[in-house]
């Protein structure tokens, strides 16, 4: 999706479109100076996306969770 097409889809989609564009330019550049500048942009965009969409962290399973899962499996299976 082009950046201009993503405008109506919200900030996260605009950032994703920008990220695709910048990473494409990063892959195509042969200039070390340009690559460094693009890498900084990539990090900044990734940071903004992380702030908008915090990673989902699964809680570690406890023995009680495992017992519940086994009971549910018996009921449905």
N, C-alpha and C positions, 0 to 999 in steps of 0.2 A: 504494500500500500504506500502510495506517495505521501509525503508529509502534508501536502495541501489537502489530500483526500481524507486525512486522519483528523483534521481540525474539528469536525463535528462529532467525533467519537470520544472526545475527552482527552485529558492530559496524558494519561498512561499510553493511549494509542499513538498520540503525537510523539511521545518520547520513544516508543518502540520504532516508529517510522524513521525518526531521526537517527536512532541507533543503527538501523539497517543501512541507511544512507552513509553514515560516517564509517561504519565498518567496511562497507563496499569500497569507499574511497581509500581507506587504510590498506586494504588488500591490494589495491591497484597502484598505490604510490611507489615510486622508486627513490624518492627523496627522504633521507633520514630526518631532516628537519620537519618536513610535512608529516611523516609518520609519528614523530614525537608529539606534535601538536594534536594530531588526530587521536592518539592514544589518551591524551589528557581529556579530550572531549568525550571519548568512550567511557572513561572512568567517571566523569561527571554525570553523564546520562545514566549510567548504571546505578550510581549513588542515588540519583533522584528517583529512579524506578524502585529501588529498594525501600526508599522512604514511603512511596505510595503503596507498595505491595510488600509488606514485611513477609519474610519467609515463614512458611507454616512448619512449626516444629512439633513433631509427634512426641507425646509424653511416653516415657518408658513404660512398658507393660509390667504390671505387678502380678503376683501369683493370683490375686483375686480377679484381675482382668482376664487372665488365661482361663480360670475356672468358669467365668461368665461366658466366654467365647465357646468353650466346650459344651456348656449347657445349651446355648443357642444353637450350636451345630446339631445337637441331638434332637432338639425340637423341630428344626427345619429339615433334617435329613432323614 
